[in-house]
């Protein structure tokens, strides 16, 4: 298929634009991850245990906004919702820059919370791609959108390094101005989306009761995999810059590790969809949980730069398998009239978990150390593996009964 033919295909063109939006959104995320814990650390007094509070508030913002964002887009369409999210993203970057200028930890928290609210809309890029795709293309569409994050991994932390001293001697202000610029670019890109608004019938119908949908084993496992896969990643990722700083590493060192992590999060998306289509979502989720556990073991093995680099890269890869797998599995449990509430509940549960993880991360790092952060990952991943193995056995039994 030529580029012209590809671009004229409405589904593929929308997926390409969503992937580009994902790239700028994840550039914002990765720059904030590399910067905000250190900015919080700088703005606090002697007690640094609240350094990851802005990360927690960012996740809390996503959690609070995810259901309203889903229902707003059900009523007004994806493009409108994504535009609202991008505008809030611009505001969040400017608020955080103002926080550094005013040397105000409170304003940094406000900016982080606003960034989370804007991010709640952006995390629906993957579902927007899935909902306009055929069943055969859903997993690949989700993967392609998530693959947009590869550009973010290559560009986001590097851009943060470049912008660090734009407004010297005010460290970090340039990073947040850059975040506002990236959000503004996303606002422009989403105007090219051509995703039909839900029909009046779909908007009026709520479908089956949520309790009935939530009793499906596939729903339970999809939510569990996404919750714990993302929660474990947030726990480790939010504390990595602080742990590296505590062991004498520079901002450039930690930004490089975050860069490798973000690339590892999204680079596998070029083939995750193919793996899910071939082997199924459940085995891929199980493998992802085992890889995330491997990250914890690498981090527990030492504090050399390569431990941080390899450990967080493994965490990114494991997250990709658990999150893309969980998102793909979720699309099998709902009808079009049910997508807003099911997607909203899924993302609410995920970001409730990540908010808790982000809130605990700074406390664990300050009070118990880096090892405690990584030990906490192991039981969470063990739970995902156990449920996944049960699901896999049930699927195999069901397939055997059909053949017989």
Phi and psi in degrees as a GROMACS rama.xvg file:
@    title "Ramachandran Plot"
@    xaxis  label "Phi"
@    yaxis  label "Psi"
@TYPE xy
-72.5596  164.884  UNK-2
-60.4079  -40.1668  UNK-3
-62.6679  -44.0149  UNK-4
-65.688  -41.5965  UNK-5
-60.1074  -45.702  UNK-6
-68.2257  -29.1252  UNK-7
-77.0312  -20.0055  UNK-8
-71.7416  115.96  UNK-9
-62.25  -36.788  UNK-10
-66.2614  -49.548  UNK-11
-66.9254  -34.6082  UNK-12
-65.9936  -43.5272  UNK-13
-63.3481  -40.4622  UNK-14
-62.9797  -41.0424  UNK-15
-63.3083  -42.8118  UNK-16
-66.9769  -39.263  UNK-17
-64.6094  -37.0028  UNK-18
-65.2795  -38.98  UNK-19
-66.4434  -41.5559  UNK-20
-61.7288  -40.3416  UNK-21
-60.3381  -38.059  UNK-22
-61.0867  -45.8753  UNK-23
-72.3693  -37.1836  UNK-24
-62.1117  -45.4951  UNK-25
-73.1849  -23.7352  UNK-26
-63.5346  -41.0564  UNK-27
-61.2552  -47.3658  UNK-28
-61.7581  -47.603  UNK-29
-67.9206  -37.8608  UNK-30
-63.8325  -40.5038  UNK-31
-67.753  -39.7232  UNK-32
-62.1687  -41.8255  UNK-33
-71.6725  -24.6353  UNK-34
-106.515  -44.8808  UNK-35
-62.5697  -43.1134  UNK-36
-59.537  -36.9342  UNK-37
-73.1766  -36.5998  UNK-38
-64.4674  -42.6586  UNK-39
-62.1401  -41.3656  UNK-40
-59.7905  -41.2622  UNK-41
-67.2416  -37.4171  UNK-42
-82.9986  -16.8838  UNK-43
-83.099  165.07  UNK-44
-83.9693  -138.632  UNK-45
-68.3704  -37.4343  UNK-46
-85.8875  111.884  UNK-47
-98.6753  10.5601  UNK-48
-67.1496  -16.6709  UNK-49
-95.7266  14.2253  UNK-50
-60.9613  -30.3134  UNK-51
-95.3807  8.09687  UNK-52
-57.3647  -42.4322  UNK-53
-60.5565  -34.9786  UNK-54
-63.683  -43.1588  UNK-55
-58.3163  -45.4488  UNK-56
-67.0476  -32.042  UNK-57
-62.3635  -45.0967  UNK-58
-66.6073  -37.0062  UNK-59
-63.2794  -39.343  UNK-60
-60.4673  -42.455  UNK-61
-61.4995  -46.8722  UNK-62
-59.676  -45.9465  UNK-63
-65.2527  -37.0015  UNK-64
-92.5067  -12.3883  UNK-65
-65.1753  -41.7759  UNK-66
-69.7067  -48.3653  UNK-67
-57.6098  -37.6273  UNK-68
-63.2543  -42.6024  UNK-69
-63.5079  -45.2115  UNK-70
-73.2315  -31.6049  UNK-71
-62.5951  -42.6469  UNK-72
-71.0726  -29.618  UNK-73
-63.9298  -37.3347  UNK-74
-82.7171  -42.0766  UNK-75
-112.212  -5.14918  UNK-76
100.041  158.776  UNK-77
-66.5357  -44.372  UNK-78
-60.6709  -42.485  UNK-79
-62.0115  -46.8314  UNK-80
-62.2979  -43.5621  UNK-81
-66.8109  -32.0918  UNK-82
-66.1622  -43.4006  UNK-83
-59.1058  -45.2416  UNK-84
-61.0385  -41.353  UNK-85
-66.362  -39.1442  UNK-86
-63.0158  -43.0979  UNK-87
-63.7712  -34.396  UNK-88
-62.0135  -40.5972  UNK-89
-61.1895  -46.4387  UNK-90
-61.6385  -40.4922  UNK-91
-63.5796  -41.274  UNK-92
-62.5519  -41.5176  UNK-93
-68.4979  -37.348  UNK-94
-63.7045  -41.7046  UNK-95
-68.6436  -37.4493  UNK-96
-62.3547  -41.3824  UNK-97
-61.9769  -36.6261  UNK-98
-60.7255  -42.3683  UNK-99
-68.0287  -41.3478  UNK-100
-60.0433  -40.4807  UNK-101
-88.1513  -2.06568  UNK-102
51.645  51.2569  UNK-103
-120.593  112.25  UNK-104
-65.7298  -33.902  UNK-105
-63.1096  -45.5422  UNK-106
-66.3194  -31.6839  UNK-107
-62.88  -39.8438  UNK-108
-64.6917  -40.7868  UNK-109
-62.3652  -44.5317  UNK-110
-62.4858  -40.2495  UNK-111
-66.2739  -40.2592  UNK-112
-62.8934  -42.5027  UNK-113
-63.5949  -38.949  UNK-114
-61.2758  -38.4886  UNK-115
-63.8006  -41.3217  UNK-116
-61.6732  -45.138  UNK-117
-63.8482  -38.5393  UNK-118
-65.5922  -27.5601  UNK-119
-58.7608  -35.9924  UNK-120
-71.461  -43.7974  UNK-121
-65.5581  -30.0198  UNK-122
-68.5642  -6.96217  UNK-123
-88.6164  0.879106  UNK-124
-53.8177  -43.3279  UNK-125
-67.1189  -39.1653  UNK-126
-72.1135  -33.9814  UNK-127
-60.2987  -41.278  UNK-128
-65.6735  -42.293  UNK-129
-66.1663  -39.6901  UNK-130
-71.1269  -19.8458  UNK-131
-99.6824  4.76493  UNK-132
-106.632  156.823  UNK-133
-69.3722  164.796  UNK-134
-58.2159  -38.4  UNK-135
-69.6316  -24.312  UNK-136
-100.631  -7.36341  UNK-137
-58.0732  -53.7981  UNK-138
-60.6701  -40.1349  UNK-139
-68.6739  -39.0844  UNK-140
-61.9199  -45.2171  UNK-141
-59.7547  -45.0482  UNK-142
-63.2489  -41.7435  UNK-143
-64.9707  -40.4669  UNK-144
-64.3533  -45.3402  UNK-145
-63.7085  -30.0704  UNK-146
-64.7572  -19.719  UNK-147
-58.2082  -23.3481  UNK-148
-67.501  -15.6179  UNK-149
-60.3547  -43.4318  UNK-150
-59.6923  -37.1907  UNK-151
-65.0222  -41.0237  UNK-152
-63.4201  -37.0178  UNK-153
-76.8912  -31.3409  UNK-154
-108.075  -37.8149  UNK-155
-59.3685  -62.7661  UNK-156
-62.4787  -33.1036  UNK-157
-64.4261  -41.4241  UNK-158
-64.3262  -36.4467  UNK-159
-62.5438  -41.3166  UNK-160
-60.1913  -44.0537  UNK-161
-67.0384  -36.049  UNK-162
-86.8805  -5.71879  UNK-163
-52.1601  -42.5079  UNK-164
-115.799  28.2421  UNK-165
-56.2835  -36.3041  UNK-166
-116.399  34.9854  UNK-167
-51.3634  140.109  UNK-168
-87.5579  12.2828  UNK-169
-83.8433  92.4166  UNK-170
-65.5074  138.92  UNK-171
83.9958  -16.748  UNK-172
-58.7041  -43.1693  UNK-173
-60.8255  -34.5252  UNK-174
-62.6687  -43.3714  UNK-175
-73.9222  -31.3017  UNK-176
-64.5246  -40.8973  UNK-177
-61.8542  -38.9834  UNK-178
-60.0522  -42.1883  UNK-179
-63.0588  -39.3954  UNK-180
-65.6418  -44.1257  UNK-181
-61.1313  -40.2776  UNK-182
-65.1805  -36.989  UNK-183
-65.3201  -38.482  UNK-184
-63.5855  -41.2762  UNK-185
-60.2081  -38.7324  UNK-186
-59.2214  -39.6894  UNK-187
-67.8231  -43.7634  UNK-188
-64.237  -40.6756  UNK-189
-66.1246  -17.4088  UNK-190
-67.4458  -17.3878  UNK-191
-83.8663  -6.60811  UNK-192
-69.3801  141.272  UNK-193
-128.495  72.0416  UNK-194
-108.537  118.36  UNK-195
-59.0411  142.676  UNK-196
-65.4418  150.58  UNK-197
-57.1175  145.032  UNK-198
-66.362  163.364  UNK-199
-60.1496  -35.6517  UNK-200
-64.9279  -43.8482  UNK-201
-65.9715  -41.7877  UNK-202
-64.1068  -34.0265  UNK-203
-81.1296  -27.9015  UNK-204
-91.3217  137.392  UNK-205
-99.1743  -7.85606  UNK-206
71.6108  -154.444  UNK-207
-68.9257  156.44  UNK-208
-59.6887  145.219  UNK-209
-60.669  -36.3927  UNK-210
-60.5432  -37.5356  UNK-211
-66.6511  -42.3852  UNK-212
-66.1175  -41.5366  UNK-213
-70.2679  -15.2981  UNK-214
-79.8058  -9.22468  UNK-215
-69.8215  131.729  UNK-216
-54.8263  -37.1951  UNK-217
-63.6472  -38.1324  UNK-218
-64.4661  -46.813  UNK-219
-59.4065  -45.4008  UNK-220
-72.2443  -37.4237  UNK-221
-59.5593  -46.0499  UNK-222
-67.4982  -42.8448  UNK-223
-61.6444  -46.1385  UNK-224
-62.4107  -45.6508  UNK-225
-66.8117  -42.3425  UNK-226
-60.8534  -54.7952  UNK-227
-78.1431  -32.1817  UNK-228
-63.7699  -43.1901  UNK-229
-76.8004  -38.3969  UNK-230
-62.1872  -43.2634  UNK-231
-63.499  -40.7523  UNK-232
-63.6961  -43.5582  UNK-233
-62.4956  -41.7211  UNK-234
-56.9488  -46.7915  UNK-235
-77.7253  -43.7298  UNK-236
-64.2339  -42.0522  UNK-237
-65.3868  -29.0977  UNK-238
-94.0167  -14.423  UNK-239
-56.8723  -48.5825  UNK-240
-58.7633  -36.7619  UNK-241
-70.4495  -41.7926  UNK-242
-63.6019  -40.5202  UNK-243
-67.7187  -40.3711  UNK-244
-62.5738  -40.3858  UNK-245
-63.8529  -25.1285  UNK-246
-103.234  18.3797  UNK-247
91.133  9.17399  UNK-248
-86.8805  153.989  UNK-249
-89.4602  171.171  UNK-250
-58.9703  -40.2249  UNK-251
-61.4018  -39.2404  UNK-252
-62.7848  -48.7724  UNK-253
-68.8379  -35.3977  UNK-254
-64.278  -35.819  UNK-255
-65.3483  -40.9723  UNK-256
-65.2892  -42.9146  UNK-257
-62.4506  -38.38  UNK-258
-61.0751  -47.2516  UNK-259
-62.5401  -38.4381  UNK-260
-62.3146  -46.8208  UNK-261
-67.1129  -39.258  UNK-262
-60.3899  -43.3295  UNK-263
-66.1835  -28.917  UNK-264
-64.9705  -38.1068  UNK-265
-114.137  -24.4057  UNK-266
-56.9987  -40.2246  UNK-267
-62.2176  -16.0328  UNK-268
-62.7364  -18.7285  UNK-269
-66.4399  -22.3321  UNK-270
-127.393  -6.51074  UNK-271
-59.0372  -41.7919  UNK-272
-59.6668  -41.3512  UNK-273
-64.9987  -40.6694  UNK-274
-64.5272  -41.5511  UNK-275
-65.1673  -41.7829  UNK-276
-63.6319  -34.9978  UNK-277
-82.2628  -44.9007  UNK-278
-106.765  -14.4528  UNK-279
97.2357  156.233  UNK-280
-69.3423  -36.8546  UNK-281
-61.9223  -50.668  UNK-282
-60.9837  -36.167  UNK-283
-66.0305  -38.9123  UNK-284
-63.4982  -43.2575  UNK-285
-59.9693  -45.8328  UNK-286
-61.2566  -41.3662  UNK-287
-60.8675  -41.9594  UNK-288
-64.5529  -38.8077  UNK-289
-65.6235  -37.5853  UNK-290
-67.2117  -39.9684  UNK-291
-62.6149  -38.97  UNK-292
-62.3867  -36.113  UNK-293
-61.6387  -35.8909  UNK-294
-58.2096  -47.8454  UNK-295
-59.7359  -40.5606  UNK-296
-66.8042  -39.4073  UNK-297
-64.0793  -43.2691  UNK-298
-65.474  -34.4671  UNK-299
-72.8477  -18.0785  UNK-300
-78.7423  -16.1572  UNK-301
171.233  174.871  UNK-302
-121.325  21.4719  UNK-303
-67.5056  159.856  UNK-304
-55.4183  -39.5707  UNK-305
-68.6491  -28.6519  UNK-306
-62.8313  -46.3399  UNK-307
-63.335  -44.5644  UNK-308
-65.8282  -50.2976  UNK-309
-69.3784  -41.8513  UNK-310
-59.7371  -49.598  UNK-311
-72.1582  -27.2977  UNK-312
-66.8107  -41.7759  UNK-313
-62.037  -39.751  UNK-314
-61.2837  -40.3  UNK-315
-62.9695  -44.2245  UNK-316
-63.9804  -45.9605  UNK-317
-62.1914  -41.3169  UNK-318
-59.0874  -42.807  UNK-319
-57.37  -46.1559  UNK-320
-67.5113  -41.7689  UNK-321
-72.2988  -37.9236  UNK-322
-80.5597  -45.8645  UNK-323
-66.9871  -40.3116  UNK-324
-61.8257  -45.7674  UNK-325
-64.4665  -41.4052  UNK-326
-64.427  -40.9756  UNK-327
-66.2847  -44.1126  UNK-328
-61.5067  -37.0266  UNK-329
-61.9494  -35.307  UNK-330
-66.1412  -10.4573  UNK-331
-88.9479  -5.87244  UNK-332
-107.294  -3.58916  UNK-333
-130.272  159.555  UNK-334
-96.8417  164.872  UNK-335
-53.1784  -38.236  UNK-336
-71.1287  -13.6195  UNK-337
-103.964  -5.27272  UNK-338
-63.6188  -38.1002  UNK-339
-61.6713  -48.1714  UNK-340
-74.4696  -36.2319  UNK-341
-70.0448  -46.7559  UNK-342
-62.6819  -39.7242  UNK-343
-64.6244  -44.0165  UNK-344
-65.727  -41.3275  UNK-345
-57.2901  -52.0064  UNK-346
-70.1652  -32.6264  UNK-347
-60.9444  -45.9939  UNK-348
-63.3923  -42.2154  UNK-349
-61.4647  -47.3214  UNK-350
-82.7405  -17.3615  UNK-351
-64.8218  -43.0971  UNK-352
-65.171  -44.0865  UNK-353
-68.0583  -31.419  UNK-354
-64.5396  -43.4374  UNK-355
-62.4349  -44.1923  UNK-356
-62.0756  -43.7156  UNK-357
-65.5948  -38.0751  UNK-358
-66.4735  -37.4666  UNK-359
-76.6059  -26.6714  UNK-360
-61.3359  -48.2746  UNK-361
-64.8874  -39.1442  UNK-362
-63.9303  -47.0297  UNK-363
-61.0198  -43.2624  UNK-364
-63.5538  -42.8871  UNK-365
-72.8696  -42.3261  UNK-366
-91.8996  -33.4002  UNK-367
-121.344  -16.7583  UNK-368
97.4432  172.229  UNK-369
-60.6866  -37.7131  UNK-370
-62.2001  -40.8614  UNK-371
-62.588  -37.5031  UNK-372
-58.85  -44.9652  UNK-373
-76.5421  -34.3479  UNK-374
-61.3957  -35.4039  UNK-375
-63.4803  -22.499  UNK-376
-70.1521  -33.9028  UNK-377
-63.9923  -47.968  UNK-378
-65.3417  -33.8225  UNK-379
-62.3251  -44.9381  UNK-380
-70.4316  -31.8086  UNK-381
-61.7548  -39.586  UNK-382
-63.0423  -45.3469  UNK-383
-61.4328  -43.3033  UNK-384
-63.0478  -43.5037  UNK-385
-63.2926  -46.8865  UNK-386
-64.7262  -39.399  UNK-387
-62.7172  -41.9767  UNK-388
-64.6143  -38.9812  UNK-389
-62.1771  -45.2479  UNK-390
-59.8116  -42.9736  UNK-391
-62.5607  -43.1917  UNK-392
-63.088  -42.8225  UNK-393
-63.129  -40.3676  UNK-394
-63.5997  -42.4081  UNK-395
-64.798  -39.9394  UNK-396
-64.4732  -41.9317  UNK-397
-62.4651  -42.5117  UNK-398
-64.5638  -37.7943  UNK-399
-65.0717  -40.6974  UNK-400
-64.5727  -37.9884  UNK-401
-64.5332  -41.2351  UNK-402
-66.3866  -33.7181  UNK-403
